[in-house]
Structures are given as structure tokens and as C-alpha cells.
Amino acid sequence: MWNRKRRKGRRAARAVPTELCDLCAKVFPKDEAVRGYVPDSSAAHATNEWFDGLRLITACCDDHFDVVKEGYQDRPFVDEELWAAKLTRALSKGPPALSVEQLACRTGLQEPQIRRAIAWHNEQLRQRQRMDP
């Protein structure tokens, strides 16, 4: 009913895919992004297990990329943290209650790793509770 004809020579503006710098939050064109992976034990990829333990960082320039990358170099890589992230992914995508054997099948972890991950997670919760007023 309300069809509007375009004038000759005028085209609708197309949206340019953009990115956001992890350091300064600048928005810039996607094709100008500087990207790379850094080790991070808190990172479990949502769909691809090959990227577990790696965090993709995006920056608007090489200098900002280097600053973000340096921030991750001082962070310790804790196996139990990575295992806990894998458990969280498995529990959030399927039934909320799984046996240790089922968790092992879904995560590729062994029972001792699962138990260490749970213990690590619980200790982190206790520490946060002590810090909260």
C-alpha cells in the first residue's frame, strides 16, 4: 500500500559491519580489526572445544592489541578454572543434573578433574561471599 519509489541515483545506505575495541571501546569497521588469541583458563568456547582456554581479543590498532595481550600475560592459567568452564557449558546446554559419568562423556574430562573443578569453583564462591558486605 505505501510503496515508495526510490529516486534514480539514490541507494539505501548499507550497514557496515563493525567491531568494538577491547581496550578503548571504539567502534570501527570490521575489516580494520586487529585480532588474536591469548591463553585464558576462564574461556570455554560456546560451540568449538578446540578454542577452550583461548580468548579472542579484538583491538582497533596494534598498540591497543599489545596492551590487552600484555594484560593476559600476567594472569595465571588455572586448569581447574578451565575444567569448571567446561562443566558450566555442559550443564547449561543439557539437563541441569548429570552424573559424574555423564559429565565426563560430555566434557572429555576424567572424574578426578571434574572433582577438582567443582572444588575450585566452590572455593571461588566462598571467597566471593567473604568479600561481599
Phi and psi in radians as a Rosetta constraint file:
Dihedral C 1 N 2 CA 2 C 2 CIRCULARHARMONIC -1.870 0.35
Dihedral N 2 CA 2 C 2 N 3 CIRCULARHARMONIC 0.896 0.35
Dihedral C 2 N 3 CA 3 C 3 CIRCULARHARMONIC -1.252 0.35
Dihedral N 3 CA 3 C 3 N 4 CIRCULARHARMONIC 2.238 0.35
Dihedral C 3 N 4 CA 4 C 4 CIRCULARHARMONIC -1.927 0.35
Dihedral N 4 CA 4 C 4 N 5 CIRCULARHARMONIC 2.275 0.35
Dihedral C 4 N 5 CA 5 C 5 CIRCULARHARMONIC -1.544 0.35
Dihedral N 5 CA 5 C 5 N 6 CIRCULARHARMONIC 2.421 0.35
Dihedral C 5 N 6 CA 6 C 6 CIRCULARHARMONIC -1.387 0.35
Dihedral N 6 CA 6 C 6 N 7 CIRCULARHARMONIC 2.556 0.35
Dihedral C 6 N 7 CA 7 C 7 CIRCULARHARMONIC -1.357 0.35
Dihedral N 7 CA 7 C 7 N 8 CIRCULARHARMONIC 2.573 0.35
Dihedral C 7 N 8 CA 8 C 8 CIRCULARHARMONIC -1.057 0.35
Dihedral N 8 CA 8 C 8 N 9 CIRCULARHARMONIC 2.421 0.35
Dihedral C 8 N 9 CA 9 C 9 CIRCULARHARMONIC 1.550 0.35
Dihedral N 9 CA 9 C 9 N 10 CIRCULARHARMONIC -0.238 0.35
Dihedral C 9 N 10 CA 10 C 10 CIRCULARHARMONIC -1.828 0.35
Dihedral N 10 CA 10 C 10 N 11 CIRCULARHARMONIC 2.231 0.35
Dihedral C 10 N 11 CA 11 C 11 CIRCULARHARMONIC -2.091 0.35
Dihedral N 11 CA 11 C 11 N 12 CIRCULARHARMONIC 2.625 0.35
Dihedral C 11 N 12 CA 12 C 12 CIRCULARHARMONIC -1.165 0.35
Dihedral N 12 CA 12 C 12 N 13 CIRCULARHARMONIC 2.408 0.35
Dihedral C 12 N 13 CA 13 C 13 CIRCULARHARMONIC -1.185 0.35
Dihedral N 13 CA 13 C 13 N 14 CIRCULARHARMONIC 2.347 0.35
Dihedral C 13 N 14 CA 14 C 14 CIRCULARHARMONIC -1.648 0.35
Dihedral N 14 CA 14 C 14 N 15 CIRCULARHARMONIC 2.480 0.35
Dihedral C 14 N 15 CA 15 C 15 CIRCULARHARMONIC -1.255 0.35
Dihedral N 15 CA 15 C 15 N 16 CIRCULARHARMONIC 2.320 0.35
Dihedral C 15 N 16 CA 16 C 16 CIRCULARHARMONIC -1.593 0.35
Dihedral N 16 CA 16 C 16 N 17 CIRCULARHARMONIC 2.208 0.35
Dihedral C 16 N 17 CA 17 C 17 CIRCULARHARMONIC -1.038 0.35
Dihedral N 17 CA 17 C 17 N 18 CIRCULARHARMONIC 2.343 0.35
Dihedral C 17 N 18 CA 18 C 18 CIRCULARHARMONIC -2.154 0.35
Dihedral N 18 CA 18 C 18 N 19 CIRCULARHARMONIC 2.856 0.35
Dihedral C 18 N 19 CA 19 C 19 CIRCULARHARMONIC -2.221 0.35
Dihedral N 19 CA 19 C 19 N 20 CIRCULARHARMONIC 2.949 0.35
Dihedral C 19 N 20 CA 20 C 20 CIRCULARHARMONIC -2.210 0.35
Dihedral N 20 CA 20 C 20 N 21 CIRCULARHARMONIC 2.240 0.35
Dihedral C 20 N 21 CA 21 C 21 CIRCULARHARMONIC -1.224 0.35
Dihedral N 21 CA 21 C 21 N 22 CIRCULARHARMONIC 2.301 0.35
Dihedral C 21 N 22 CA 22 C 22 CIRCULARHARMONIC -1.206 0.35
Dihedral N 22 CA 22 C 22 N 23 CIRCULARHARMONIC -0.271 0.35
Dihedral C 22 N 23 CA 23 C 23 CIRCULARHARMONIC -1.718 0.35
Dihedral N 23 CA 23 C 23 N 24 CIRCULARHARMONIC -0.985 0.35
Dihedral C 23 N 24 CA 24 C 24 CIRCULARHARMONIC -1.800 0.35
Dihedral N 24 CA 24 C 24 N 25 CIRCULARHARMONIC -0.106 0.35
Dihedral C 24 N 25 CA 25 C 25 CIRCULARHARMONIC 1.175 0.35
Dihedral N 25 CA 25 C 25 N 26 CIRCULARHARMONIC 0.332 0.35
Dihedral C 25 N 26 CA 26 C 26 CIRCULARHARMONIC -1.210 0.35
Dihedral N 26 CA 26 C 26 N 27 CIRCULARHARMONIC 2.441 0.35
Dihedral C 26 N 27 CA 27 C 27 CIRCULARHARMONIC -1.667 0.35
Dihedral N 27 CA 27 C 27 N 28 CIRCULARHARMONIC 2.288 0.35
Dihedral C 27 N 28 CA 28 C 28 CIRCULARHARMONIC -2.592 0.35
Dihedral N 28 CA 28 C 28 N 29 CIRCULARHARMONIC 2.871 0.35
Dihedral C 28 N 29 CA 29 C 29 CIRCULARHARMONIC -1.087 0.35
Dihedral N 29 CA 29 C 29 N 30 CIRCULARHARMONIC 2.466 0.35
Dihedral C 29 N 30 CA 30 C 30 CIRCULARHARMONIC -1.015 0.35
Dihedral N 30 CA 30 C 30 N 31 CIRCULARHARMONIC -0.614 0.35
Dihedral C 30 N 31 CA 31 C 31 CIRCULARHARMONIC -1.281 0.35
Dihedral N 31 CA 31 C 31 N 32 CIRCULARHARMONIC -0.122 0.35
Dihedral C 31 N 32 CA 32 C 32 CIRCULARHARMONIC -1.737 0.35
Dihedral N 32 CA 32 C 32 N 33 CIRCULARHARMONIC 0.014 0.35
Dihedral C 32 N 33 CA 33 C 33 CIRCULARHARMONIC -1.199 0.35
Dihedral N 33 CA 33 C 33 N 34 CIRCULARHARMONIC 2.501 0.35
Dihedral C 33 N 34 CA 34 C 34 CIRCULARHARMONIC -1.854 0.35
Dihedral N 34 CA 34 C 34 N 35 CIRCULARHARMONIC 2.061 0.35
Dihedral C 34 N 35 CA 35 C 35 CIRCULARHARMONIC -2.222 0.35
Dihedral N 35 CA 35 C 35 N 36 CIRCULARHARMONIC 2.701 0.35
Dihedral C 35 N 36 CA 36 C 36 CIRCULARHARMONIC -3.048 0.35
Dihedral N 36 CA 36 C 36 N 37 CIRCULARHARMONIC 2.941 0.35
Dihedral C 36 N 37 CA 37 C 37 CIRCULARHARMONIC -1.840 0.35
Dihedral N 37 CA 37 C 37 N 38 CIRCULARHARMONIC 2.497 0.35
Dihedral C 37 N 38 CA 38 C 38 CIRCULARHARMONIC -2.200 0.35
Dihedral N 38 CA 38 C 38 N 39 CIRCULARHARMONIC 2.600 0.35
Dihedral C 38 N 39 CA 39 C 39 CIRCULARHARMONIC -1.131 0.35
Dihedral N 39 CA 39 C 39 N 40 CIRCULARHARMONIC 2.308 0.35
Dihedral C 39 N 40 CA 40 C 40 CIRCULARHARMONIC -2.711 0.35
Dihedral N 40 CA 40 C 40 N 41 CIRCULARHARMONIC 1.949 0.35
Dihedral C 40 N 41 CA 41 C 41 CIRCULARHARMONIC -1.238 0.35
Dihedral N 41 CA 41 C 41 N 42 CIRCULARHARMONIC -0.175 0.35
Dihedral C 41 N 42 CA 42 C 42 CIRCULARHARMONIC -1.553 0.35
Dihedral N 42 CA 42 C 42 N 43 CIRCULARHARMONIC -0.064 0.35
Dihedral C 42 N 43 CA 43 C 43 CIRCULARHARMONIC -1.705 0.35
Dihedral N 43 CA 43 C 43 N 44 CIRCULARHARMONIC 2.051 0.35
Dihedral C 43 N 44 CA 44 C 44 CIRCULARHARMONIC -2.121 0.35
Dihedral N 44 CA 44 C 44 N 45 CIRCULARHARMONIC 2.069 0.35
Dihedral C 44 N 45 CA 45 C 45 CIRCULARHARMONIC -1.122 0.35
Dihedral N 45 CA 45 C 45 N 46 CIRCULARHARMONIC 2.482 0.35
Dihedral C 45 N 46 CA 46 C 46 CIRCULARHARMONIC -1.147 0.35
Dihedral N 46 CA 46 C 46 N 47 CIRCULARHARMONIC -0.583 0.35
Dihedral C 46 N 47 CA 47 C 47 CIRCULARHARMONIC -2.233 0.35
Dihedral N 47 CA 47 C 47 N 48 CIRCULARHARMONIC -0.361 0.35
Dihedral C 47 N 48 CA 48 C 48 CIRCULARHARMONIC -2.138 0.35
Dihedral N 48 CA 48 C 48 N 49 CIRCULARHARMONIC 1.864 0.35
Dihedral C 48 N 49 CA 49 C 49 CIRCULARHARMONIC -1.110 0.35
Dihedral N 49 CA 49 C 49 N 50 CIRCULARHARMONIC -0.366 0.35
Dihedral C 49 N 50 CA 50 C 50 CIRCULARHARMONIC -1.072 0.35
Dihedral N 50 CA 50 C 50 N 51 CIRCULARHARMONIC -0.410 0.35
Dihedral C 50 N 51 CA 51 C 51 CIRCULARHARMONIC -1.712 0.35
Dihedral N 51 CA 51 C 51 N 52 CIRCULARHARMONIC 0.096 0.35
Dihedral C 51 N 52 CA 52 C 52 CIRCULARHARMONIC -1.083 0.35
Dihedral N 52 CA 52 C 52 N 53 CIRCULARHARMONIC 2.339 0.35
Dihedral C 52 N 53 CA 53 C 53 CIRCULARHARMONIC 1.537 0.35
Dihedral N 53 CA 53 C 53 N 54 CIRCULARHARMONIC 0.049 0.35
Dihedral C 53 N 54 CA 54 C 54 CIRCULARHARMONIC -2.181 0.35
Dihedral N 54 CA 54 C 54 N 55 CIRCULARHARMONIC 2.395 0.35
Dihedral C 54 N 55 CA 55 C 55 CIRCULARHARMONIC -2.019 0.35
Dihedral N 55 CA 55 C 55 N 56 CIRCULARHARMONIC 2.241 0.35
Dihedral C 55 N 56 CA 56 C 56 CIRCULARHARMONIC -1.393 0.35
Dihedral N 56 CA 56 C 56 N 57 CIRCULARHARMONIC 2.177 0.35
Dihedral C 56 N 57 CA 57 C 57 CIRCULARHARMONIC -1.969 0.35
Dihedral N 57 CA 57 C 57 N 58 CIRCULARHARMONIC 2.573 0.35
Dihedral C 57 N 58 CA 58 C 58 CIRCULARHARMONIC -2.273 0.35
Dihedral N 58 CA 58 C 58 N 59 CIRCULARHARMONIC 2.347 0.35
Dihedral C 58 N 59 CA 59 C 59 CIRCULARHARMONIC -2.415 0.35
Dihedral N 59 CA 59 C 59 N 60 CIRCULARHARMONIC 2.831 0.35
Dihedral C 59 N 60 CA 60 C 60 CIRCULARHARMONIC -1.490 0.35
Dihedral N 60 CA 60 C 60 N 61 CIRCULARHARMONIC -0.277 0.35
Dihedral C 60 N 61 CA 61 C 61 CIRCULARHARMONIC -2.752 0.35
Dihedral N 61 CA 61 C 61 N 62 CIRCULARHARMONIC 2.928 0.35
Dihedral C 61 N 62 CA 62 C 62 CIRCULARHARMONIC -1.060 0.35
Dihedral N 62 CA 62 C 62 N 63 CIRCULARHARMONIC -0.695 0.35
Dihedral C 62 N 63 CA 63 C 63 CIRCULARHARMONIC -1.087 0.35
Dihedral N 63 CA 63 C 63 N 64 CIRCULARHARMONIC -0.767 0.35
Dihedral C 63 N 64 CA 64 C 64 CIRCULARHARMONIC -1.191 0.35
Dihedral N 64 CA 64 C 64 N 65 CIRCULARHARMONIC -0.655 0.35
Dihedral C 64 N 65 CA 65 C 65 CIRCULARHARMONIC -1.034 0.35
Dihedral N 65 CA 65 C 65 N 66 CIRCULARHARMONIC -0.787 0.35
Dihedral C 65 N 66 CA 66 C 66 CIRCULARHARMONIC -1.092 0.35
Dihedral N 66 CA 66 C 66 N 67 CIRCULARHARMONIC -0.665 0.35
Dihedral C 66 N 67 CA 67 C 67 CIRCULARHARMONIC -1.134 0.35
Dihedral N 67 CA 67 C 67 N 68 CIRCULARHARMONIC -0.811 0.35
Dihedral C 67 N 68 CA 68 C 68 CIRCULARHARMONIC -1.121 0.35
Dihedral N 68 CA 68 C 68 N 69 CIRCULARHARMONIC -0.766 0.35
Dihedral C 68 N 69 CA 69 C 69 CIRCULARHARMONIC -1.051 0.35
Dihedral N 69 CA 69 C 69 N 70 CIRCULARHARMONIC -0.751 0.35
Dihedral C 69 N 70 CA 70 C 70 CIRCULARHARMONIC -1.089 0.35
Dihedral N 70 CA 70 C 70 N 71 CIRCULARHARMONIC -0.588 0.35
Dihedral C 70 N 71 CA 71 C 71 CIRCULARHARMONIC -1.099 0.35
Dihedral N 71 CA 71 C 71 N 72 CIRCULARHARMONIC -0.548 0.35
Dihedral C 71 N 72 CA 72 C 72 CIRCULARHARMONIC -1.457 0.35
Dihedral N 72 CA 72 C 72 N 73 CIRCULARHARMONIC -0.353 0.35
Dihedral C 72 N 73 CA 73 C 73 CIRCULARHARMONIC -1.149 0.35
Dihedral N 73 CA 73 C 73 N 74 CIRCULARHARMONIC -0.544 0.35
Dihedral C 73 N 74 CA 74 C 74 CIRCULARHARMONIC -1.468 0.35
Dihedral N 74 CA 74 C 74 N 75 CIRCULARHARMONIC -0.211 0.35
Dihedral C 74 N 75 CA 75 C 75 CIRCULARHARMONIC -1.413 0.35
Dihedral N 75 CA 75 C 75 N 76 CIRCULARHARMONIC 2.201 0.35
Dihedral C 75 N 76 CA 76 C 76 CIRCULARHARMONIC -1.210 0.35
Dihedral N 76 CA 76 C 76 N 77 CIRCULARHARMONIC 2.558 0.35
Dihedral C 76 N 77 CA 77 C 77 CIRCULARHARMONIC -1.651 0.35
Dihedral N 77 CA 77 C 77 N 78 CIRCULARHARMONIC 1.987 0.35
Dihedral C 77 N 78 CA 78 C 78 CIRCULARHARMONIC -1.911 0.35
Dihedral N 78 CA 78 C 78 N 79 CIRCULARHARMONIC 1.983 0.35
Dihedral C 78 N 79 CA 79 C 79 CIRCULARHARMONIC -0.966 0.35
Dihedral N 79 CA 79 C 79 N 80 CIRCULARHARMONIC -0.743 0.35
Dihedral C 79 N 80 CA 80 C 80 CIRCULARHARMONIC -1.070 0.35
Dihedral N 80 CA 80 C 80 N 81 CIRCULARHARMONIC -0.588 0.35
Dihedral C 80 N 81 CA 81 C 81 CIRCULARHARMONIC -1.154 0.35
Dihedral N 81 CA 81 C 81 N 82 CIRCULARHARMONIC -0.754 0.35
Dihedral C 81 N 82 CA 82 C 82 CIRCULARHARMONIC -1.115 0.35
Dihedral N 82 CA 82 C 82 N 83 CIRCULARHARMONIC -0.758 0.35
Dihedral C 82 N 83 CA 83 C 83 CIRCULARHARMONIC -1.095 0.35
Dihedral N 83 CA 83 C 83 N 84 CIRCULARHARMONIC -0.697 0.35
Dihedral C 83 N 84 CA 84 C 84 CIRCULARHARMONIC -1.101 0.35
Dihedral N 84 CA 84 C 84 N 85 CIRCULARHARMONIC -0.673 0.35
Dihedral C 84 N 85 CA 85 C 85 CIRCULARHARMONIC -1.122 0.35
Dihedral N 85 CA 85 C 85 N 86 CIRCULARHARMONIC -0.685 0.35
Dihedral C 85 N 86 CA 86 C 86 CIRCULARHARMONIC -1.126 0.35
Dihedral N 86 CA 86 C 86 N 87 CIRCULARHARMONIC -0.705 0.35
Dihedral C 86 N 87 CA 87 C 87 CIRCULARHARMONIC -1.110 0.35
Dihedral N 87 CA 87 C 87 N 88 CIRCULARHARMONIC -0.745 0.35
Dihedral C 87 N 88 CA 88 C 88 CIRCULARHARMONIC -1.051 0.35
Dihedral N 88 CA 88 C 88 N 89 CIRCULARHARMONIC -0.759 0.35
Dihedral C 88 N 89 CA 89 C 89 CIRCULARHARMONIC -1.065 0.35
Dihedral N 89 CA 89 C 89 N 90 CIRCULARHARMONIC -0.796 0.35
Dihedral C 89 N 90 CA 90 C 90 CIRCULARHARMONIC -1.111 0.35
Dihedral N 90 CA 90 C 90 N 91 CIRCULARHARMONIC -0.694 0.35
Dihedral C 90 N 91 CA 91 C 91 CIRCULARHARMONIC -1.322 0.35
Dihedral N 91 CA 91 C 91 N 92 CIRCULARHARMONIC -0.442 0.35
Dihedral C 91 N 92 CA 92 C 92 CIRCULARHARMONIC -1.497 0.35
Dihedral N 92 CA 92 C 92 N 93 CIRCULARHARMONIC -0.276 0.35
Dihedral C 92 N 93 CA 93 C 93 CIRCULARHARMONIC -1.739 0.35
Dihedral N 93 CA 93 C 93 N 94 CIRCULARHARMONIC -0.204 0.35
Dihedral C 93 N 94 CA 94 C 94 CIRCULARHARMONIC -2.347 0.35
Dihedral N 94 CA 94 C 94 N 95 CIRCULARHARMONIC -2.687 0.35
Dihedral C 94 N 95 CA 95 C 95 CIRCULARHARMONIC -1.042 0.35
Dihedral N 95 CA 95 C 95 N 96 CIRCULARHARMONIC 2.453 0.35
Dihedral C 95 N 96 CA 96 C 96 CIRCULARHARMONIC -1.224 0.35
Dihedral N 96 CA 96 C 96 N 97 CIRCULARHARMONIC -0.314 0.35
Dihedral C 96 N 97 CA 97 C 97 CIRCULARHARMONIC -2.119 0.35
Dihedral N 97 CA 97 C 97 N 98 CIRCULARHARMONIC 2.049 0.35
Dihedral C 97 N 98 CA 98 C 98 CIRCULARHARMONIC -2.281 0.35
Dihedral N 98 CA 98 C 98 N 99 CIRCULARHARMONIC 2.636 0.35
Dihedral C 98 N 99 CA 99 C 99 CIRCULARHARMONIC -1.321 0.35
Dihedral N 99 CA 99 C 99 N 100 CIRCULARHARMONIC 2.906 0.35
Dihedral C 99 N 100 CA 100 C 100 CIRCULARHARMONIC -1.047 0.35
Dihedral N 100 CA 100 C 100 N 101 CIRCULARHARMONIC -0.682 0.35
Dihedral C 100 N 101 CA 101 C 101 CIRCULARHARMONIC -1.124 0.35
Dihedral N 101 CA 101 C 101 N 102 CIRCULARHARMONIC -0.723 0.35
Dihedral C 101 N 102 CA 102 C 102 CIRCULARHARMONIC -1.154 0.35
Dihedral N 102 CA 102 C 102 N 103 CIRCULARHARMONIC -0.716 0.35
Dihedral C 102 N 103 CA 103 C 103 CIRCULARHARMONIC -1.078 0.35
Dihedral N 103 CA 103 C 103 N 104 CIRCULARHARMONIC -0.710 0.35
Dihedral C 103 N 104 CA 104 C 104 CIRCULARHARMONIC -1.061 0.35
Dihedral N 104 CA 104 C 104 N 105 CIRCULARHARMONIC -0.750 0.35
Dihedral C 104 N 105 CA 105 C 105 CIRCULARHARMONIC -1.125 0.35
Dihedral N 105 CA 105 C 105 N 106 CIRCULARHARMONIC -0.714 0.35
Dihedral C 105 N 106 CA 106 C 106 CIRCULARHARMONIC -1.335 0.35
Dihedral N 106 CA 106 C 106 N 107 CIRCULARHARMONIC -0.492 0.35
Dihedral C 106 N 107 CA 107 C 107 CIRCULARHARMONIC -1.839 0.35
Dihedral N 107 CA 107 C 107 N 108 CIRCULARHARMONIC -0.333 0.35
Dihedral C 107 N 108 CA 108 C 108 CIRCULARHARMONIC 1.394 0.35
Dihedral N 108 CA 108 C 108 N 109 CIRCULARHARMONIC 0.122 0.35
Dihedral C 108 N 109 CA 109 C 109 CIRCULARHARMONIC -1.580 0.35
Dihedral N 109 CA 109 C 109 N 110 CIRCULARHARMONIC 2.758 0.35
Dihedral C 109 N 110 CA 110 C 110 CIRCULARHARMONIC -1.652 0.35
Dihedral N 110 CA 110 C 110 N 111 CIRCULARHARMONIC 2.815 0.35
Dihedral C 110 N 111 CA 111 C 111 CIRCULARHARMONIC -0.933 0.35
Dihedral N 111 CA 111 C 111 N 112 CIRCULARHARMONIC -0.804 0.35
Dihedral C 111 N 112 CA 112 C 112 CIRCULARHARMONIC -1.056 0.35
Dihedral N 112 CA 112 C 112 N 113 CIRCULARHARMONIC -0.627 0.35
Dihedral C 112 N 113 CA 113 C 113 CIRCULARHARMONIC -1.159 0.35
Dihedral N 113 CA 113 C 113 N 114 CIRCULARHARMONIC -0.699 0.35
Dihedral C 113 N 114 CA 114 C 114 CIRCULARHARMONIC -1.108 0.35
Dihedral N 114 CA 114 C 114 N 115 CIRCULARHARMONIC -0.784 0.35
Dihedral C 114 N 115 CA 115 C 115 CIRCULARHARMONIC -1.132 0.35
Dihedral N 115 CA 115 C 115 N 116 CIRCULARHARMONIC -0.706 0.35
Dihedral C 115 N 116 CA 116 C 116 CIRCULARHARMONIC -1.141 0.35
Dihedral N 116 CA 116 C 116 N 117 CIRCULARHARMONIC -0.668 0.35
Dihedral C 116 N 117 CA 117 C 117 CIRCULARHARMONIC -1.133 0.35
Dihedral N 117 CA 117 C 117 N 118 CIRCULARHARMONIC -0.731 0.35
Dihedral C 117 N 118 CA 118 C 118 CIRCULARHARMONIC -1.139 0.35
Dihedral N 118 CA 118 C 118 N 119 CIRCULARHARMONIC -0.749 0.35
Dihedral C 118 N 119 CA 119 C 119 CIRCULARHARMONIC -1.090 0.35
Dihedral N 119 CA 119 C 119 N 120 CIRCULARHARMONIC -0.738 0.35
Dihedral C 119 N 120 CA 120 C 120 CIRCULARHARMONIC -1.084 0.35
Dihedral N 120 CA 120 C 120 N 121 CIRCULARHARMONIC -0.823 0.35
Dihedral C 120 N 121 CA 121 C 121 CIRCULARHARMONIC -1.035 0.35
Dihedral N 121 CA 121 C 121 N 122 CIRCULARHARMONIC -0.802 0.35
Dihedral C 121 N 122 CA 122 C 122 CIRCULARHARMONIC -1.113 0.35
Dihedral N 122 CA 122 C 122 N 123 CIRCULARHARMONIC -0.666 0.35
Dihedral C 122 N 123 CA 123 C 123 CIRCULARHARMONIC -1.145 0.35
Dihedral N 123 CA 123 C 123 N 124 CIRCULARHARMONIC -0.675 0.35
Dihedral C 123 N 124 CA 124 C 124 CIRCULARHARMONIC -1.092 0.35
Dihedral N 124 CA 124 C 124 N 125 CIRCULARHARMONIC -0.712 0.35
Dihedral C 124 N 125 CA 125 C 125 CIRCULARHARMONIC -1.097 0.35
Dihedral N 125 CA 125 C 125 N 126 CIRCULARHARMONIC -0.760 0.35
Dihedral C 125 N 126 CA 126 C 126 CIRCULARHARMONIC -1.082 0.35
Dihedral N 126 CA 126 C 126 N 127 CIRCULARHARMONIC -0.729 0.35
Dihedral C 126 N 127 CA 127 C 127 CIRCULARHARMONIC -1.124 0.35
Dihedral N 127 CA 127 C 127 N 128 CIRCULARHARMONIC -0.719 0.35
Dihedral C 127 N 128 CA 128 C 128 CIRCULARHARMONIC -1.129 0.35
Dihedral N 128 CA 128 C 128 N 129 CIRCULARHARMONIC -0.668 0.35
Dihedral C 128 N 129 CA 129 C 129 CIRCULARHARMONIC -1.147 0.35
Dihedral N 129 CA 129 C 129 N 130 CIRCULARHARMONIC -0.628 0.35
Dihedral C 129 N 130 CA 130 C 130 CIRCULARHARMONIC -1.169 0.35
Dihedral N 130 CA 130 C 130 N 131 CIRCULARHARMONIC -0.543 0.35
Dihedral C 130 N 131 CA 131 C 131 CIRCULARHARMONIC -1.420 0.35
Dihedral N 131 CA 131 C 131 N 132 CIRCULARHARMONIC -0.478 0.35
Dihedral C 131 N 132 CA 132 C 132 CIRCULARHARMONIC -1.285 0.35
Dihedral N 132 CA 132 C 132 N 133 CIRCULARHARMONIC 2.407 0.35
